[in-house]
C-alpha cells in the first residue's frame, strides 16, 4: 500500500479518475436539463393541440338506422327503439396534407391541412328485412376524432346530388363529426347508394383512417419528407423523396374483420379500442429533433472526456511534464460546458448551427488554454485541430440514424487500438520512476549529492 501511495504516476492516474467521476455531476445536470426541456416541449404541444386541433382519426362514412321493433314476451308486448349500422361496400379516401408550423415561444408544432376526398358506395338491400314503416331515421355519418379541425366543406353529394350536412353524429361512441339525414320515402333500397364527400380537415401530427369498407383504398401524400407510417397496416406502395411522399393502402373485410369489430364497439363501448387499433395512416414527424440529438450527443461525453484526459496523461508520460489536477478540472469543465451551449443555442438556431457554434467556442477556448498550459502555441493548435476532428466525427455519428451504433463502436475500437499500439512498449514502472525524480525539488537533489 505504501508503494502505491509513493508511486507518483499511480497517484496521478487515481486523481484523474476521481476528476473524471466528479465531472459526471455537471454532465448529469445537463442531461436532466435536456429531459426537462423535452417535457416542457410536450406540454406546449399538448397546449397547442387543446387550442387548435389534435391528431385526427376518420371513421366513416357509415349508415345509422333508427327503427322500432315490437317485442313480445310472457308479461307484455311493447315497442323498443333499436339501432342498426351499415358499412360501405367500397370505401376510398384520397388526401393531400399541406403541413405548416405553429409556434408557442421557442417551441413549435407541426400541423397539417388535409384535403379529404371520400368516395364509395353502400348496398342497401340489407334494409329490405326492415319495414320502412318501422324506420324512423336513416343517417349517413362521418366521425372525426376532433371536430374543431373541420375547416371547410367543398362538395358533399349523395348519388350525385348535392346535400346539406348537420354537425354531430348521433352516435355516443363517436360523437364528433357530421351527418346527413336521408329521405326514407325517396331512398331506393334496391339500388346502391354512392357518396362523394370533399372537405378540409386540420390536425396535428397524425392522420389515421379506419378501413371501414368491405374493400378499402387509402391514398395519402404530402410535401413533408419525413413520414412515419402508423397503424396495423403498412402501405402496399410508397414513395419517399426530399420533396415529399406518397403512399397507398388496400384492405378488405377478410383482413380487417371490420364488420364484427364495428358491431361489438357500438354494442359494447368497452370494445371500441380493438376497432380503433385497426387504423392506417401517417405521422408527420421530425426525424430527430434537437432535444433528442442533444441527448444522444451527451451520451458520447464519456468518450470525449476520456480521450482528452488520456491525451494529457500520455503527454505527461512521454514528456515527463507534470500537469496539475486543477488544469485537468478546468479542461473537463470546458468540455462539459460544450453540451450546455449546445442545448441552449439549438432551441433558437437549430441543432446543426448550434453544434458548429458550440464546437468552435469550446475548441477555441481549450486551444488557447492548452497552448498556455504547455507554453507551446504549436501544441495548442494541434490539440485544437484534433478536438475539431473528434467533434466532427461525433457530428457524423449523430446524423447517421441507422448506423450510429456501428460507427460509434468502430470509433471506440479504433481509438482504443491506437492508444494500446502507441503505449505497448512503455515500461510503466520506469516511467513512474522518472516522473517521481522530475517531481523532486532541486534542494532535495542537492542534499542527495552532498551525502
C-alpha positions as CSV (number, residue, x, y, z in Angstrom):
1,X,0.0,0.0,0.0
2,X,2.9,2.3,0.8
3,X,4.4,1.6,-2.6
4,X,1.2,2.6,-4.3
5,X,0.9,5.9,-2.4
6,X,4.5,6.7,-3.2
7,X,4.0,6.0,-6.9
8,X,3.6,9.4,-8.5
9,X,2.1,8.0,-11.7
10,X,-0.3,5.8,-9.9
11,X,-1.5,8.7,-7.7
12,X,-1.9,11.0,-10.7
13,X,-3.9,8.3,-12.5
14,X,-6.2,7.8,-9.5
15,X,-6.7,11.6,-9.1
16,X,-7.6,11.9,-12.8
17,X,-10.0,9.1,-12.5
18,X,-11.6,10.9,-9.5
19,X,-11.9,14.1,-11.5
20,X,-13.5,12.1,-14.3
21,X,-16.1,10.7,-12.0
22,X,-16.6,14.1,-10.5
23,X,-17.4,15.6,-13.9
24,X,-20.3,13.3,-14.2
25,X,-22.2,15.6,-11.8
26,X,-22.4,18.6,-14.2
27,X,-23.0,16.3,-17.2
28,X,-25.9,14.6,-15.4
29,X,-27.2,18.1,-14.6
30,X,-27.1,19.0,-18.3
31,X,-28.8,15.7,-19.2
32,X,-31.6,16.4,-16.6
33,X,-32.0,19.9,-18.2
34,X,-32.5,18.3,-21.6
35,X,-35.1,15.9,-20.2
36,X,-36.8,18.9,-18.5
37,X,-36.9,20.9,-21.7
38,X,-38.2,17.9,-23.6
39,X,-41.1,17.5,-21.2
40,X,-41.8,21.2,-21.5
41,X,-41.9,20.8,-25.3
42,X,-44.5,18.0,-24.9
43,X,-46.6,20.2,-22.6
44,X,-46.5,23.0,-25.2
45,X,-47.5,20.6,-28.0
46,X,-50.5,19.4,-25.9
47,X,-51.4,23.0,-25.2
48,X,-51.3,23.9,-28.9
49,X,-53.5,20.8,-29.6
50,X,-56.0,22.0,-27.0
51,X,-56.2,25.4,-28.5
52,X,-56.4,24.3,-32.2
53,X,-56.9,20.7,-33.2
54,X,-55.4,17.4,-32.2
55,X,-54.4,14.4,-34.2
56,X,-57.2,13.2,-36.4
57,X,-58.9,9.8,-37.0
58,X,-61.6,9.4,-39.6
59,X,-64.3,6.8,-39.0
60,X,-66.9,6.6,-41.8
61,X,-69.0,7.2,-43.6
62,X,-71.4,4.5,-42.3
63,X,-75.2,4.4,-42.2
64,X,-77.1,4.6,-38.9
65,X,-80.7,3.3,-39.0
66,X,-83.1,4.1,-36.1
67,X,-86.1,1.9,-36.1
68,X,-88.7,0.4,-33.8
69,X,-89.4,-3.2,-33.1
70,X,-92.3,-4.9,-31.5
71,X,-91.1,-7.1,-28.6
72,X,-93.4,-9.9,-27.3
73,X,-92.7,-11.7,-24.0
74,X,-94.7,-13.6,-21.5
75,X,-95.6,-10.5,-19.5
76,X,-96.4,-7.8,-22.0
77,X,-95.9,-6.5,-25.5
78,X,-94.1,-3.3,-26.1
79,X,-92.3,-1.2,-28.8
80,X,-88.5,-1.0,-28.4
81,X,-86.2,1.6,-30.0
82,X,-83.4,-0.1,-32.0
83,X,-80.3,0.9,-33.9
84,X,-78.6,-0.8,-36.9
85,X,-75.5,0.1,-38.7
86,X,-74.4,-0.5,-42.3
87,X,-70.8,-0.2,-43.6
88,X,-69.9,0.7,-47.2
89,X,-69.0,-2.0,-49.7
90,X,-66.5,0.3,-51.4
91,X,-64.6,2.9,-49.5
92,X,-61.9,5.2,-51.0
93,X,-60.1,8.0,-49.3
94,X,-57.6,10.3,-51.0
95,X,-55.9,13.2,-49.2
96,X,-53.0,15.6,-49.7
97,X,-51.6,17.0,-46.4
98,X,-50.2,20.6,-46.5
99,X,-48.0,20.9,-43.5
100,X,-47.4,24.1,-41.5
101,X,-46.0,25.1,-38.2
102,X,-47.4,26.9,-35.1
103,X,-45.1,28.5,-32.6
104,X,-45.5,28.9,-28.9
105,X,-42.4,30.8,-27.6
106,X,-39.4,28.8,-28.8
107,X,-41.4,25.7,-29.3
108,X,-43.2,24.7,-32.5
109,X,-45.8,22.1,-33.5
110,X,-46.3,20.5,-36.9
111,X,-49.9,20.7,-38.2
112,X,-51.5,19.9,-41.5
113,X,-54.5,20.9,-43.6
114,X,-55.7,17.7,-45.3
115,X,-57.8,17.9,-48.4
116,X,-60.0,14.9,-47.8
117,X,-61.9,13.1,-50.6
118,X,-64.2,10.3,-49.5
119,X,-65.9,8.2,-52.2
120,X,-67.6,4.8,-52.3
121,X,-71.0,3.1,-52.2
122,X,-73.4,1.2,-50.0
123,X,-75.6,-1.7,-50.8
124,X,-79.0,-1.0,-49.1
125,X,-80.6,-4.4,-49.9
126,X,-79.8,-5.4,-46.3
127,X,-82.5,-2.9,-45.2
128,X,-85.2,-4.8,-47.0
129,X,-85.8,-7.0,-43.9
130,X,-86.8,-3.8,-42.1
131,X,-90.2,-2.5,-42.8
132,X,-90.0,1.1,-44.0
133,X,-92.9,2.0,-41.7
134,X,-90.7,1.0,-38.7
135,X,-87.7,3.1,-39.7
136,X,-87.7,6.5,-38.1
137,X,-84.4,7.8,-39.4
138,X,-81.5,6.9,-41.7
139,X,-78.3,8.9,-41.3
140,X,-75.1,8.9,-43.3
141,X,-72.4,9.5,-40.6
142,X,-68.8,10.5,-40.7
143,X,-67.0,10.6,-37.3
144,X,-63.9,12.7,-36.7
145,X,-61.8,12.5,-33.5
146,X,-61.6,16.3,-33.2
147,X,-64.3,18.2,-35.0
148,X,-62.5,21.5,-34.4
149,X,-60.4,20.5,-37.4
150,X,-63.4,20.6,-39.8
151,X,-62.5,23.9,-41.6
152,X,-64.4,23.8,-44.8
153,X,-66.7,21.6,-46.9
154,X,-66.1,21.9,-50.6
155,X,-68.7,19.4,-52.1
156,X,-70.9,16.9,-50.4
157,X,-73.1,14.8,-52.7
158,X,-75.0,11.5,-52.4
159,X,-76.0,9.7,-55.6
160,X,-74.6,12.7,-57.5
161,X,-76.9,15.2,-55.8
162,X,-75.6,17.9,-53.5
163,X,-76.8,17.6,-49.9
164,X,-76.6,19.6,-46.7
165,X,-75.0,18.2,-43.6
166,X,-75.5,18.7,-39.9
167,X,-72.9,18.7,-37.1
168,X,-72.6,15.8,-34.8
169,X,-73.1,12.1,-35.4
170,X,-75.8,10.9,-33.0
171,X,-73.5,8.0,-32.0
172,X,-72.5,8.0,-28.4
173,X,-69.2,6.2,-29.0
174,X,-68.1,8.7,-31.7
175,X,-70.0,12.0,-31.1
176,X,-67.8,14.4,-33.1
177,X,-68.2,14.7,-36.8
178,X,-71.1,15.4,-39.2
179,X,-74.1,13.6,-40.7
180,X,-76.8,13.8,-43.4
181,X,-80.3,12.5,-42.9
182,X,-81.6,10.5,-45.8
183,X,-85.2,10.9,-47.0
184,X,-86.7,7.5,-46.3
185,X,-89.6,7.9,-48.8
186,X,-87.3,8.7,-51.8
187,X,-84.5,6.4,-50.9
188,X,-84.5,3.3,-53.1
189,X,-83.2,0.3,-51.1
190,X,-82.8,-1.8,-54.3
191,X,-80.1,0.5,-55.8
192,X,-76.6,1.2,-54.5
193,X,-76.1,4.5,-52.7
194,X,-73.0,6.4,-53.7
195,X,-71.3,9.2,-51.8
196,X,-68.7,11.8,-52.6
197,X,-67.5,13.9,-49.7
198,X,-64.9,16.6,-50.0
199,X,-63.8,18.7,-47.0
200,X,-60.7,20.3,-45.4
201,X,-59.5,18.8,-42.2
202,X,-56.9,20.3,-39.9
203,X,-54.9,18.2,-37.5
204,X,-51.6,17.9,-35.7
205,X,-49.0,15.2,-36.4
206,X,-51.1,12.1,-37.1
207,X,-53.8,11.4,-39.6
208,X,-55.4,8.0,-39.1
209,X,-58.1,6.3,-41.2
210,X,-60.3,3.3,-40.2
211,X,-60.6,0.8,-43.1
212,X,-64.4,0.8,-42.8
213,X,-65.3,-0.7,-46.2
214,X,-65.6,-4.2,-47.4
215,X,-62.9,-3.0,-49.8
216,X,-60.8,-0.1,-48.7
217,X,-58.3,2.1,-50.6
218,X,-56.5,4.9,-48.9
219,X,-54.0,7.2,-50.7
220,X,-52.1,9.9,-48.7
221,X,-49.5,12.3,-50.0
222,X,-47.7,15.4,-48.7
223,X,-44.7,17.6,-49.3
224,X,-43.4,16.7,-45.9
225,X,-40.3,14.5,-46.5
226,X,-40.3,12.6,-43.1
227,X,-43.4,10.4,-42.9
228,X,-43.8,7.6,-40.3
229,X,-46.5,5.1,-41.4
230,X,-48.5,4.0,-38.5
231,X,-51.3,1.6,-37.6
232,X,-51.9,-2.1,-38.2
233,X,-51.3,-2.0,-41.9
234,X,-48.3,-0.8,-43.9
235,X,-48.8,0.7,-47.3
236,X,-48.7,-1.6,-50.2
237,X,-46.7,1.0,-52.1
238,X,-44.9,4.2,-51.0
239,X,-42.5,6.8,-52.5
240,X,-40.5,9.0,-50.2
241,X,-38.2,11.7,-51.5
242,X,-36.8,15.0,-50.3
243,X,-39.8,16.8,-51.9
244,X,-42.4,14.7,-50.1
245,X,-44.1,11.3,-50.0
246,X,-47.0,9.3,-51.4
247,X,-48.4,6.1,-50.0
248,X,-51.3,3.7,-50.8
249,X,-53.1,1.1,-48.6
250,X,-55.5,-1.6,-49.7
251,X,-57.5,-3.8,-47.3
252,X,-60.7,-5.9,-47.3
253,X,-63.1,-7.2,-44.7
254,X,-61.3,-10.6,-44.6
255,X,-58.1,-9.0,-43.4
256,X,-59.6,-6.3,-41.1
257,X,-62.7,-8.1,-39.8
258,X,-64.2,-4.7,-39.6
259,X,-67.9,-5.7,-39.6
260,X,-67.7,-7.7,-36.4
261,X,-65.4,-5.2,-34.6
262,X,-67.7,-2.3,-35.6
263,X,-70.8,-4.1,-34.2
264,X,-69.0,-5.0,-31.0
265,X,-67.9,-1.5,-30.5
266,X,-71.3,0.0,-30.9
267,X,-73.0,-2.6,-28.8
268,X,-70.3,-2.7,-26.1
269,X,-68.4,0.6,-25.8
270,X,-65.6,-1.1,-23.9
271,X,-64.7,-3.0,-27.1
272,X,-64.0,0.1,-29.2
273,X,-60.3,0.0,-28.5
274,X,-60.0,-3.1,-30.7
275,X,-61.7,-1.3,-33.5
276,X,-59.6,1.9,-33.3
277,X,-56.4,-0.1,-33.3
278,X,-57.3,-1.3,-36.8
279,X,-56.3,2.0,-38.4
280,X,-53.8,3.0,-41.0
281,X,-52.2,6.4,-41.6
282,X,-49.2,8.6,-41.3
283,X,-47.4,10.7,-38.7
284,X,-45.6,13.8,-39.9
285,X,-42.5,13.7,-37.7
286,X,-39.2,15.4,-37.2
287,X,-36.7,12.7,-38.0
288,X,-34.6,13.6,-34.9
289,X,-35.4,16.8,-33.0
290,X,-32.7,18.9,-31.4
291,X,-33.5,17.6,-27.9
292,X,-33.1,14.0,-28.9
293,X,-29.9,14.9,-30.8
294,X,-28.6,16.8,-27.7
295,X,-29.4,13.8,-25.6
296,X,-27.6,11.5,-28.0
297,X,-24.6,13.8,-28.1
298,X,-24.2,13.8,-24.3
299,X,-24.1,10.0,-24.4
300,X,-20.7,10.4,-26.1
301,X,-19.4,12.8,-23.5
302,X,-17.7,9.9,-21.6
303,X,-15.8,9.1,-24.8
304,X,-14.7,12.8,-25.4
305,X,-13.6,13.4,-21.8
306,X,-11.8,10.0,-21.7
307,X,-9.9,10.8,-24.9
308,X,-8.8,14.2,-23.8
309,X,-7.7,13.1,-20.3
310,X,-5.9,10.2,-21.9
311,X,-4.1,12.6,-24.2
312,X,-3.0,14.7,-21.3
313,X,-1.9,11.7,-19.3
314,X,0.2,10.3,-22.2
315,X,1.7,13.8,-22.8
316,X,2.6,13.9,-19.1
317,X,4.1,10.4,-19.5
318,X,6.1,10.9,-22.7
319,X,7.4,14.4,-21.9
320,X,7.8,13.9,-18.2
321,X,5.9,17.2,-17.8
322,X,3.6,17.3,-14.9
323,X,0.0,18.7,-15.4
324,X,-1.7,19.9,-12.3
325,X,-5.1,18.2,-11.4
326,X,-6.7,21.7,-11.4
327,X,-5.8,22.0,-15.1
328,X,-7.4,18.7,-15.7
329,X,-10.5,20.0,-13.9
330,X,-10.7,23.2,-16.0
331,X,-10.4,21.3,-19.2
332,X,-13.1,18.9,-18.1
333,X,-15.5,21.7,-17.2
334,X,-14.9,23.3,-20.6
335,X,-15.8,20.0,-22.2
336,X,-19.0,19.7,-20.1
337,X,-19.9,23.3,-20.9
338,X,-20.0,22.4,-24.6
339,X,-23.2,20.4,-24.1
340,X,-24.9,23.3,-22.2
341,X,-24.0,25.6,-25.1
342,X,-25.4,23.0,-27.5
343,X,-28.8,22.7,-25.9
344,X,-29.1,26.4,-25.2
345,X,-28.4,27.5,-28.8
346,X,-30.2,24.6,-30.5
347,X,-33.5,26.0,-29.2
348,X,-33.0,29.2,-31.1
349,X,-30.8,28.5,-34.2
350,X,-31.3,24.8,-34.8
351,X,-29.2,21.8,-33.8
352,X,-26.7,21.9,-36.7
353,X,-25.7,25.6,-36.3
354,X,-25.7,25.2,-32.5
355,X,-23.3,22.3,-32.8
356,X,-21.0,24.3,-35.1
357,X,-21.0,27.3,-32.8
358,X,-20.5,25.2,-29.6
359,X,-17.7,23.3,-31.3
360,X,-15.9,26.5,-32.3
361,X,-16.4,28.1,-28.9
362,X,-15.3,25.1,-26.9
363,X,-12.3,24.3,-29.2
364,X,-11.1,27.9,-29.3
365,X,-11.2,28.2,-25.5
366,X,-9.3,24.9,-25.0
367,X,-6.8,25.6,-27.7
368,X,-5.8,28.8,-26.0
369,X,-5.7,27.2,-22.6
370,X,-3.7,24.2,-23.6
371,X,-1.3,26.3,-25.6
372,X,-0.7,28.4,-22.5
373,X,-0.6,25.4,-20.2
374,X,2.1,23.7,-22.2
375,X,3.8,27.0,-23.0
376,X,3.7,26.0,-26.7
377,X,1.3,27.5,-29.2
378,X,2.0,24.8,-31.7
379,X,0.9,22.1,-29.3
380,X,-2.2,24.1,-28.5
381,X,-3.0,24.4,-32.3
382,X,-2.5,20.6,-32.8
383,X,-4.8,20.0,-29.8
384,X,-7.4,22.3,-31.3
385,X,-7.3,20.5,-34.7
386,X,-7.6,17.1,-33.0
387,X,-10.6,18.3,-31.0
388,X,-12.3,19.7,-34.1
389,X,-11.8,16.3,-35.8
390,X,-13.2,14.5,-32.9
391,X,-16.3,16.7,-32.7
392,X,-16.7,16.4,-36.5
393,X,-16.7,12.6,-36.2
394,X,-19.3,12.8,-33.4
395,X,-21.5,15.0,-35.5
396,X,-21.4,12.4,-38.3
397,X,-22.5,9.8,-35.7
398,X,-25.4,12.0,-34.7
399,X,-26.6,12.3,-38.3
400,X,-26.3,8.6,-39.1
401,X,-29.6,7.3,-37.6
402,X,-29.3,3.8,-38.9
403,X,-25.5,3.3,-38.5
404,X,-24.9,5.4,-35.3
405,X,-24.3,2.4,-33.0
406,X,-22.0,0.7,-35.5
407,X,-20.0,3.9,-36.2
408,X,-19.7,4.7,-32.5
409,X,-18.5,1.2,-31.7
410,X,-15.9,1.3,-34.5
411,X,-14.7,4.7,-33.3
412,X,-14.2,3.5,-29.8
413,X,-12.4,0.4,-31.0
414,X,-10.1,2.4,-33.3
415,X,-9.2,4.9,-30.5
416,X,-8.5,2.2,-28.0
417,X,-6.4,0.3,-30.6
418,X,-4.3,3.4,-31.3
419,X,-3.7,4.1,-27.6
420,X,-2.7,0.5,-27.0
421,X,-0.4,0.4,-30.0
422,X,1.3,3.7,-29.0
423,X,1.8,2.6,-25.4
424,X,2.7,-1.1,-26.0
425,X,6.4,-0.7,-25.4
426,X,6.2,1.6,-22.4
427,X,7.8,0.4,-19.2
428,X,5.3,1.9,-16.8
429,X,7.5,1.3,-13.7
430,X,10.4,3.1,-15.3
431,X,8.2,6.0,-16.4
432,X,6.8,6.3,-13.0
433,X,10.3,6.5,-11.5
434,X,11.3,9.2,-14.0
435,X,8.2,11.2,-13.1
436,X,9.0,10.8,-9.4
437,X,12.6,12.1,-10.0
438,X,11.3,15.0,-12.0
439,X,8.8,15.9,-9.4
440,X,11.5,16.2,-6.7
441,X,12.6,19.7,-5.8
442,X,16.2,21.0,-6.6
443,X,17.0,21.2,-2.9
444,X,16.2,17.5,-2.5
445,X,18.6,16.6,-5.3
446,X,21.4,18.8,-3.9
447,X,21.0,17.2,-0.5
448,X,21.3,13.8,-2.1
449,X,24.6,14.8,-3.8
450,X,26.1,16.2,-0.6
451,X,25.5,12.9,1.2
